[in-house]
Amino acid sequence: MRIKILITGGTCDKEYNLLNGELYFNSTHIPEMLKLGRARLDTDIDTVMMVDSLNMTDNDMQKIAKKCLQSKEERILITHGTDKMVSTAKILGQNIKDKTIVLTGAMVPYAFGSSDGLFNLVVL
């Protein structure tokens, strides 16, 4: 069984700038996290966007839904910021009935080393 993983940003994938204390996006940590968690899933990873969900627009959420609809996989995992996760889930639930979609996020960036993101990802 192949699982589609859609990367949309969120805290899990943020980096920390030691000079100014700001969080920012560089690239996704998901492949590294799957390897560390010894995941043996057949996955297809697609970075849709790298957005803090506080800044996520309705158009961004529609883009995520479109990616889900276009996916040939019936099982989809979406990494997402927690602030607007419920809003995206509502759009997905209203528009997609024939696929199993799980949204996951984190409160602490993976790069911090003590993130809940690793558990939230690999427990799946």
Backbone as ProteinMPNN parsed JSONL, in Angstrom:
{"seq_chain_A": "MRIKILITGGTCDKEYNLLNGELYFNSTHIPEMLKLGRARLDTDIDTVMMVDSLNMTDNDMQKIAKKCLQSKEERILITHGTDKMVSTAKILGQNIKDKTIVLTGAMVPYAFGSSDGLFNLVVL", "coords_chain_A": {"N_chain_A": [[0.829, -1.17, 0.0], [0.638, 2.112, -0.919], [1.385, 5.331, 0.329], [0.498, 8.666, 0.118], [2.252, 11.548, 0.94], [1.713, 14.776, 1.788], [3.345, 17.759, 2.047], [2.913, 20.71, 3.784], [3.958, 22.653, 5.346], [4.064, 24.292, 8.461], [4.808, 24.093, 12.002], [6.456, 21.861, 12.539], [8.315, 21.617, 10.437], [9.882, 23.867, 10.67], [12.818, 25.944, 11.056], [15.304, 27.301, 13.282], [16.558, 30.504, 13.717], [19.486, 31.38, 15.053], [20.624, 33.879, 15.361], [18.659, 35.915, 15.257], [16.482, 34.847, 16.518], [14.197, 34.066, 15.191], [11.753, 31.916, 13.632], [11.831, 29.941, 10.679], [11.33, 28.641, 7.317], [13.169, 26.144, 5.638], [13.769, 23.548, 4.29], [11.891, 20.498, 4.002], [11.737, 18.22, 6.785], [10.698, 15.747, 6.775], [11.434, 13.299, 5.259], [13.813, 12.566, 6.653], [12.775, 12.235, 9.228], [11.024, 10.078, 8.853], [12.879, 8.104, 8.253], [14.374, 8.034, 10.644], [12.375, 7.184, 12.353], [12.106, 4.656, 11.485], [10.252, 3.964, 9.549], [8.506, 1.898, 7.346], [6.965, 2.27, 5.229], [5.611, 2.524, 1.947], [6.076, 5.365, 0.368], [5.083, 8.417, -1.242], [6.298, 11.476, -1.477], [5.329, 14.839, -1.515], [6.035, 18.161, -1.705], [3.908, 20.618, -1.193], [3.598, 23.223, -0.311], [5.322, 25.531, 1.817], [4.278, 26.796, 4.457], [3.432, 28.796, 7.211], [0.701, 27.985, 9.151], [-0.807, 30.037, 10.224], [-0.61, 31.961, 8.311], [-1.873, 30.831, 6.199], [-4.029, 30.757, 3.431], [-7.441, 30.747, 2.137], [-7.218, 29.964, -0.508], [-4.836, 28.492, -0.403], [-5.672, 26.314, 1.139], [-7.582, 25.243, -0.558], [-5.896, 24.465, -2.6], [-4.519, 22.376, -1.369], [-6.642, 20.584, -1.048], [-7.206, 20.101, -3.739], [-4.841, 18.811, -4.53], [-5.127, 16.475, -3.047], [-7.429, 15.383, -4.226], [-6.427, 14.897, -6.785], [-4.561, 12.966, -6.315], [-3.512, 9.645, -6.848], [-3.293, 7.838, -4.861], [-5.1, 6.321, -2.19], [-4.784, 6.744, 0.451], [-3.738, 9.357, 2.394], [-1.399, 11.462, 3.928], [-1.07, 14.494, 5.561], [1.162, 16.971, 6.397], [0.879, 19.688, 8.525], [0.316, 22.984, 9.747], [-0.783, 23.706, 13.076], [-2.55, 25.772, 13.676], [-4.512, 26.337, 11.684], [-5.423, 23.865, 11.039], [-7.891, 22.61, 11.52], [-9.584, 24.093, 9.88], [-8.654, 23.423, 7.308], [-9.157, 20.678, 7.409], [-11.935, 20.686, 7.469], [-12.593, 21.653, 4.897], [-11.495, 19.569, 3.378], [-13.068, 17.425, 4.273], [-15.569, 18.159, 3.325], [-15.248, 17.961, 0.619], [-13.971, 15.594, -0.203], [-14.594, 12.262, -0.31], [-13.846, 9.648, -0.778], [-11.337, 8.884, 0.138], [-8.843, 8.219, 2.611], [-7.721, 10.527, 4.814], [-5.235, 11.958, 6.77], [-4.327, 14.488, 8.949], [-1.454, 15.936, 10.364], [0.61, 17.494, 12.811], [2.793, 19.659, 14.709], [3.837, 20.99, 17.859], [6.309, 21.854, 18.51], [9.234, 22.632, 16.721], [10.839, 20.153, 14.658], [13.578, 20.421, 14.338], [14.467, 21.32, 16.793], [14.987, 19.152, 18.335], [13.597, 18.077, 20.466], [11.049, 17.617, 19.662], [7.538, 17.076, 19.345], [6.729, 16.34, 16.913], [8.038, 14.172, 15.595], [7.05, 11.884, 16.914], [4.326, 12.303, 16.362], [4.285, 11.936, 13.633], [5.502, 9.366, 13.031], [4.021, 7.562, 14.513], [1.931, 6.937, 13.021]], "CA_chain_A": [[0.0, 0.0, 0.0], [1.409, 3.349, -1.057], [0.8, 6.474, 1.013], [0.906, 9.985, -0.354], [2.505, 12.51, 2.005], [1.709, 16.146, 1.294], [3.995, 18.691, 2.964], [2.351, 22.054, 3.615], [4.616, 23.586, 6.25], [3.755, 24.097, 9.868], [5.907, 24.177, 12.968], [7.35, 20.7, 12.466], [9.372, 21.833, 9.445], [10.567, 25.154, 10.849], [14.192, 26.041, 11.544], [15.482, 28.401, 14.235], [17.675, 31.395, 13.438], [20.142, 31.686, 16.329], [21.001, 35.283, 15.432], [17.54, 36.821, 15.541], [15.458, 34.138, 17.27], [12.994, 33.826, 14.389], [11.548, 30.621, 12.988], [11.702, 30.074, 9.237], [11.337, 27.387, 6.566], [14.274, 25.868, 4.727], [13.241, 22.414, 3.523], [11.166, 19.579, 4.89], [12.464, 17.221, 7.569], [9.887, 14.532, 6.799], [12.184, 12.077, 4.911], [14.714, 12.249, 7.767], [11.946, 11.77, 10.333], [10.558, 8.729, 8.515], [14.034, 7.209, 8.389], [14.666, 7.921, 12.072], [11.292, 6.404, 12.94], [12.156, 3.328, 10.865], [9.014, 3.73, 8.796], [8.697, 0.99, 6.22], [5.862, 2.549, 4.316], [5.882, 2.951, 0.584], [5.551, 6.723, 0.363], [5.358, 9.395, -2.293], [6.284, 12.755, -0.756], [5.152, 15.993, -2.385], [5.985, 19.432, -0.992], [2.897, 21.471, -1.816], [3.95, 24.58, 0.102], [5.946, 25.63, 3.144], [3.562, 27.964, 4.96], [2.923, 28.793, 8.579], [-0.743, 27.942, 8.943], [-1.38, 31.349, 10.536], [-0.611, 32.721, 7.056], [-2.516, 30.032, 5.161], [-5.231, 31.376, 2.877], [-8.444, 29.823, 1.599], [-6.651, 29.421, -1.752], [-3.875, 27.453, -0.012], [-6.432, 25.145, 1.573], [-8.175, 24.667, -1.769], [-4.789, 23.811, -3.316], [-4.3, 21.103, -0.675], [-7.771, 19.712, -1.419], [-7.021, 19.719, -5.146], [-3.768, 17.803, -4.552], [-5.71, 15.231, -2.538], [-8.33, 14.866, -5.264], [-5.615, 14.456, -7.921], [-3.693, 11.866, -5.908], [-4.003, 8.298, -7.155], [-3.3, 7.099, -3.605], [-6.328, 6.453, -1.403], [-4.385, 7.113, 1.808], [-2.946, 10.585, 2.297], [-0.977, 12.101, 5.159], [-0.738, 15.895, 5.316], [1.791, 17.704, 7.49], [0.134, 20.943, 8.497], [0.364, 23.79, 10.962], [-1.919, 23.425, 13.943], [-3.472, 26.9, 13.808], [-5.64, 26.255, 10.746], [-5.616, 22.466, 10.674], [-9.327, 22.313, 11.531], [-10.167, 24.729, 8.682], [-8.31, 22.581, 6.158], [-9.885, 19.41, 7.567], [-13.336, 20.94, 7.095], [-12.645, 21.713, 3.429], [-11.248, 18.214, 2.873], [-14.235, 16.605, 4.597], [-16.693, 18.573, 2.48], [-14.968, 17.739, -0.803], [-13.342, 14.31, -0.513], [-15.318, 11.198, 0.407], [-13.363, 8.308, -1.13], [-9.947, 8.704, 0.541], [-8.537, 8.394, 4.026], [-6.763, 11.626, 4.925], [-4.832, 12.27, 8.135], [-3.512, 15.691, 9.108], [-0.627, 15.878, 11.558], [1.435, 18.676, 13.005], [3.642, 19.657, 15.899], [3.9, 22.233, 18.628], [7.725, 22.2, 18.61], [9.938, 22.25, 15.488], [11.675, 18.951, 14.685], [14.979, 20.836, 14.44], [14.799, 21.577, 18.193], [15.454, 17.909, 18.921], [12.645, 17.563, 21.458], [9.761, 17.875, 19.037], [6.472, 16.083, 19.323], [6.485, 16.041, 15.506], [8.504, 12.838, 15.231], [6.045, 10.955, 17.406], [3.066, 12.527, 15.641], [4.439, 11.418, 12.28], [5.802, 7.943, 12.899], [3.032, 6.727, 15.169], [1.015, 6.546, 11.97]], "C_chain_A": [[0.888, 1.254, 0.0], [0.652, 4.494, -0.383], [1.377, 7.759, 0.433], [1.116, 10.864, 0.869], [2.593, 13.885, 1.36], [2.288, 17.056, 2.377], [3.403, 20.073, 2.723], [3.013, 23.082, 4.522], [4.276, 23.269, 7.687], [5.01, 24.066, 10.722], [6.917, 23.048, 12.827], [8.548, 20.949, 11.546], [10.127, 23.157, 9.6], [11.982, 24.967, 11.381], [14.261, 27.246, 12.48], [16.719, 29.197, 13.876], [18.276, 31.832, 14.778], [20.463, 33.17, 16.481], [19.842, 36.198, 15.812], [16.374, 36.14, 16.273], [14.188, 33.831, 16.501], [12.963, 32.397, 13.844], [11.318, 30.856, 11.502], [11.691, 28.692, 8.599], [12.581, 27.311, 5.7], [13.827, 24.761, 3.786], [12.614, 21.442, 4.517], [12.104, 18.585, 5.586], [11.793, 15.854, 7.483], [10.661, 13.28, 6.362], [13.133, 11.63, 6.026], [13.932, 11.674, 8.947], [11.432, 10.358, 10.077], [11.68, 7.709, 8.68], [14.356, 6.974, 9.861], [13.614, 7.069, 12.781], [11.187, 4.998, 12.385], [10.862, 2.962, 10.154], [9.327, 2.87, 7.58], [7.587, 1.138, 5.202], [6.377, 2.887, 2.935], [5.249, 4.331, 0.449], [5.934, 7.479, -0.901], [5.197, 10.757, -1.632], [6.25, 13.906, -1.751], [5.09, 17.25, -1.523], [5.062, 20.365, -1.759], [3.221, 22.93, -1.551], [4.67, 24.482, 1.436], [5.414, 26.92, 3.759], [3.237, 27.76, 6.44], [1.409, 28.853, 8.459], [-1.441, 29.234, 9.376], [-1.508, 32.198, 9.278], [-1.313, 31.984, 5.92], [-3.835, 30.682, 4.733], [-6.23, 30.305, 2.45], [-7.938, 29.184, 0.31], [-5.636, 28.322, -1.457], [-4.607, 26.168, 0.375], [-7.11, 24.46, 0.386], [-7.108, 23.938, -2.59], [-4.484, 22.447, -2.684], [-5.4, 20.114, -1.048], [-7.625, 19.22, -2.851], [-5.942, 18.646, -5.274], [-4.289, 16.45, -4.067], [-6.612, 14.585, -3.584], [-7.554, 14.276, -6.443], [-4.753, 13.237, -7.59], [-4.318, 10.52, -6.268], [-4.05, 7.432, -5.9], [-4.606, 7.36, -2.848], [-6.048, 6.845, 0.037], [-3.396, 8.27, 1.713], [-2.654, 11.103, 3.697], [-0.561, 13.526, 4.815], [-0.062, 16.46, 6.557], [1.286, 19.131, 7.397], [0.362, 21.689, 9.8], [-0.902, 23.596, 11.769], [-2.951, 24.551, 13.981], [-4.693, 26.82, 12.893], [-5.904, 24.829, 10.272], [-7.106, 22.115, 10.588], [-10.001, 22.902, 10.294], [-9.888, 23.9, 7.431], [-9.07, 21.259, 6.221], [-11.344, 19.574, 7.146], [-13.495, 20.97, 5.581], [-12.448, 20.322, 2.835], [-12.47, 17.328, 3.092], [-15.438, 16.918, 3.729], [-16.507, 18.148, 1.025], [-14.445, 16.363, -1.171], [-13.978, 13.223, 0.343], [-14.698, 9.814, 0.218], [-11.907, 8.045, -0.757], [-9.835, 8.876, 2.046], [-7.431, 9.428, 4.13], [-6.519, 11.917, 6.4], [-3.987, 13.533, 8.092], [-2.726, 15.564, 10.399], [0.25, 17.115, 11.618], [2.264, 18.536, 14.259], [3.561, 21.009, 16.59], [5.336, 22.756, 18.726], [8.414, 21.767, 17.32], [10.809, 21.007, 15.671], [13.142, 19.317, 14.913], [15.406, 21.12, 15.88], [15.287, 20.318, 18.898], [14.515, 17.307, 19.952], [11.214, 17.749, 20.957], [8.783, 16.724, 19.217], [6.187, 15.627, 17.895], [6.916, 14.652, 15.083], [7.5, 11.792, 15.684], [4.747, 11.076, 16.6], [3.115, 11.987, 14.219], [4.57, 9.911, 12.267], [4.857, 7.045, 13.641], [2.012, 6.239, 14.144], [1.523, 5.31, 11.291]], "O_chain_A": [[1.777, 1.402, 0.839], [-0.567, 4.607, -0.512], [2.59, 7.905, 0.284], [0.252, 10.922, 1.744], [3.437, 14.128, 0.497], [1.772, 17.108, 3.493], [3.389, 20.557, 1.591], [2.666, 24.262, 4.472], [4.209, 22.103, 8.078], [6.129, 24.019, 10.211], [8.117, 23.27, 12.983], [9.666, 20.533, 11.852], [10.928, 23.517, 8.737], [12.297, 23.986, 12.053], [13.379, 28.105, 12.465], [17.807, 28.637, 13.745], [17.645, 32.565, 15.539], [20.564, 33.67, 17.601], [20.011, 37.139, 16.588], [15.387, 36.796, 16.607], [13.202, 33.384, 17.087], [13.998, 31.766, 13.628], [10.693, 31.84, 11.108], [12.001, 27.695, 9.25], [12.992, 28.304, 5.1], [13.54, 25.013, 2.616], [12.797, 21.567, 5.728], [13.124, 18.176, 5.033], [12.288, 14.893, 8.072], [10.557, 12.261, 7.044], [13.238, 10.436, 6.305], [14.386, 10.729, 9.591], [11.409, 9.532, 10.99], [11.467, 6.603, 9.176], [14.584, 5.837, 10.274], [13.935, 6.321, 13.704], [10.295, 4.237, 12.761], [10.435, 1.807, 10.157], [10.31, 3.105, 6.877], [7.314, 0.231, 4.417], [7.452, 3.468, 2.782], [4.024, 4.454, 0.421], [6.958, 7.214, -1.531], [4.088, 11.147, -1.268], [7.031, 13.95, -2.701], [4.186, 17.39, -0.699], [5.402, 20.841, -2.843], [3.133, 23.77, -2.446], [4.619, 23.447, 2.101], [6.006, 27.989, 3.61], [2.819, 26.678, 6.853], [0.885, 29.696, 7.731], [-2.56, 29.5, 8.936], [-2.395, 33.046, 9.178], [-1.34, 32.474, 4.791], [-4.641, 31.097, 5.566], [-5.91, 29.117, 2.407], [-8.192, 28.007, 0.056], [-5.576, 27.326, -2.178], [-4.205, 25.072, -0.017], [-7.196, 23.233, 0.341], [-7.391, 22.91, -3.205], [-4.22, 21.477, -3.394], [-5.125, 18.948, -1.331], [-7.89, 18.053, -3.141], [-6.1, 17.687, -6.029], [-3.93, 15.407, -4.614], [-6.556, 13.374, -3.797], [-7.972, 13.278, -7.031], [-4.271, 12.554, -8.494], [-5.502, 10.286, -6.022], [-4.751, 6.421, -5.862], [-5.141, 8.468, -2.866], [-6.96, 7.235, 0.766], [-2.364, 8.178, 1.048], [-3.544, 11.174, 4.545], [0.213, 13.741, 3.882], [-0.637, 16.435, 7.645], [1.266, 19.719, 6.316], [0.579, 21.071, 10.843], [-1.972, 23.349, 11.212], [-4.117, 24.302, 14.29], [-5.793, 27.199, 13.296], [-6.531, 24.614, 9.234], [-7.524, 21.399, 9.678], [-10.894, 22.277, 9.72], [-10.772, 23.699, 6.599], [-9.57, 20.777, 5.205], [-11.915, 18.677, 6.526], [-14.43, 20.378, 5.042], [-13.15, 19.939, 1.899], [-12.861, 16.57, 2.205], [-16.239, 16.032, 3.431], [-17.48, 17.992, 0.287], [-14.471, 15.995, -2.345], [-13.906, 13.264, 1.572], [-14.999, 8.899, 0.984], [-11.299, 7.102, -1.263], [-10.626, 9.584, 2.67], [-6.336, 9.234, 3.602], [-7.455, 12.099, 7.178], [-3.049, 13.639, 7.301], [-3.267, 15.133, 11.417], [0.585, 17.705, 10.591], [2.419, 17.444, 14.805], [3.256, 22.03, 15.973], [5.56, 23.938, 18.988], [8.202, 20.643, 16.864], [11.439, 20.831, 16.714], [13.862, 18.599, 15.606], [16.604, 21.156, 16.16], [15.931, 20.403, 19.944], [14.637, 16.125, 20.274], [10.296, 18.005, 21.735], [9.167, 15.555, 19.237], [5.482, 14.64, 17.688], [6.228, 14.012, 14.289], [7.139, 10.905, 14.911], [4.151, 10.073, 16.21], [2.08, 11.62, 13.663], [3.823, 9.236, 11.559], [4.884, 5.835, 13.417], [1.315, 5.25, 14.372], [0.887, 4.81, 10.363]]}, "name": "protein", "num_of_chains": 1, "seq": "MRIKILITGGTCDKEYNLLNGELYFNSTHIPEMLKLGRARLDTDIDTVMMVDSLNMTDNDMQKIAKKCLQSKEERILITHGTDKMVSTAKILGQNIKDKTIVLTGAMVPYAFGSSDGLFNLVVL"}
